[in-house]
Structures are given as structure tokens and as C-alpha cells.
């Protein structure tokens, strides 16, 4: 089964020192080897935003080209807004990208791989499934 990978996991693998990444990076590496990783454009944008050095930006772009964007549909944006509204009614805040990830994951019936604790609430309120690495 494919897995939609959140910015938080990509960031661990691509931006931080290897010593700090541990199990999450190994799990992402395994998903990549298995060809099970999905990405959406807004996650790509988050990863590239704030990279100040042009050479680093271009290098990161090149690395991410190995992962084409999962096509987004009009209904994904509407469902993301509905997810936002549902969570907000219950006092839970989140980012537009988080809710778009939830909408795509729910449509595709695939888990989300994240380190973002906000997703624990999305599981509870929206029925999103999280990827739990083996081990």
C-alpha cells in the first residue's frame, strides 16, 4: 500500500543531520525502496520554502524530482475545507496543507506518515489512518 509522506518526515530525511533522524528516516528509506511513497505539491512547496542557498535549493529540487506529485482533484480542496471546518468546530487547528493531506489520504484510502502530533487529532476527528513503521 502506498503512503502519503508529510513534510515533517521529509524534513528529517532531507534537511537535518543523519544522527538526529533515526527510525523515521530508515522507515522513509524503506518506503522509497519499495516504491510506496506519495507526495503532493503543497508538501513539495513547504520543503523548498525557506531554502536560502540557491545551490541547496536546486539540489533539493533535483532530489524531489524522483517523487512526482500525486494529482490533486477539485474535490480534494473542498474535502480539505470540510476537514478544517469539522476540526475547528471541535477546537482543533491545523494548516491548509495538513487538511489537504488528510483529504487526499482519505480519498485514496492510504495512510499518512508524519511526525506531526496534530495528526493524532485528525485520526480521532476525521478518520485519517497513520503509517506506523515496522520495528
NORURJO-V609464 format. One record per residue. N is the residue number from 1. RES is the residue in one letter. PSI is psi as a letter, one per 20 degrees, with the letter a starting at -180 (none if undefined). OMEGA is omega in whole degrees, 0 to 359 (* if undefined). Layout:
# NORURJO-V609464
N;RES;PSI;OMEGA
N;RES;PSI;OMEGA
This chain:
# NORURJO-V609464
1;X;p;177
2;X;r;182
3;X;p;176
4;X;o;186
5;X;p;181
6;X;q;179
7;X;h;184
8;X;h;180
9;X;g;177
10;X;g;182
11;X;g;177
12;X;g;185
13;X;h;189
14;X;h;189
15;X;h;187
16;X;r;178
17;X;q;185
18;X;h;182
19;X;h;185
20;X;i;192
21;X;h;173
22;X;c;188
23;X;h;182
24;X;g;179
25;X;g;177
26;X;g;179
27;X;g;177
28;X;g;178
29;X;g;179
30;X;g;177
31;X;h;178
32;X;g;179
33;X;h;182
34;X;i;180
35;X;k;186
36;X;j;186
37;X;p;172
38;X;q;178
39;X;q;171
40;X;q;183
41;X;g;180
42;X;h;175
43;X;g;177
44;X;g;180
45;X;g;179
46;X;g;181
47;X;h;184
48;X;h;181
49;X;p;177
50;X;i;176
51;X;o;189
52;X;h;183
53;X;p;184
54;X;g;180
55;X;g;177
56;X;g;179
57;X;g;181
58;X;h;178
59;X;g;179
60;X;g;176
61;X;g;181
62;X;g;179
63;X;g;183
64;X;i;178
65;X;i;178
66;X;i;184
67;X;n;180
68;X;q;181
69;X;p;170
70;X;p;181
71;X;p;177
72;X;q;180
73;X;q;179
74;X;g;181
75;X;h;178
76;X;h;181
77;X;h;177
78;X;g;179
79;X;h;177
80;X;g;178
81;X;h;177
82;X;h;177
83;X;g;177
84;X;g;182
85;X;g;180
86;X;g;180
87;X;g;181
88;X;h;177
89;X;h;182
90;X;j;175
91;X;j;181
92;X;p;179
93;X;q;176
94;X;r;181
95;X;q;176
96;X;h;179
97;X;g;177
98;X;g;183
99;X;h;175
100;X;g;175
101;X;g;179
102;X;g;183
103;X;g;180
104;X;g;180
105;X;g;179
106;X;g;179
107;X;g;183
108;X;i;183
109;X;l;180
110;X;q;179
111;X;r;177
112;X;p;176
113;X;o;185
114;X;r;169
115;X;i;183
116;X;o;183
117;X;i;176
118;X;h;182
119;X;h;175
120;X;h;178
121;X;h;179
122;X;h;176
123;X;g;183
124;X;g;187
125;X;h;187
126;X;i;182
127;X;j;176
128;X;q;179
129;X;p;178
130;X;q;173
131;X;p;177
132;X;o;181
133;X;q;177
134;X;q;175
135;X;none;*
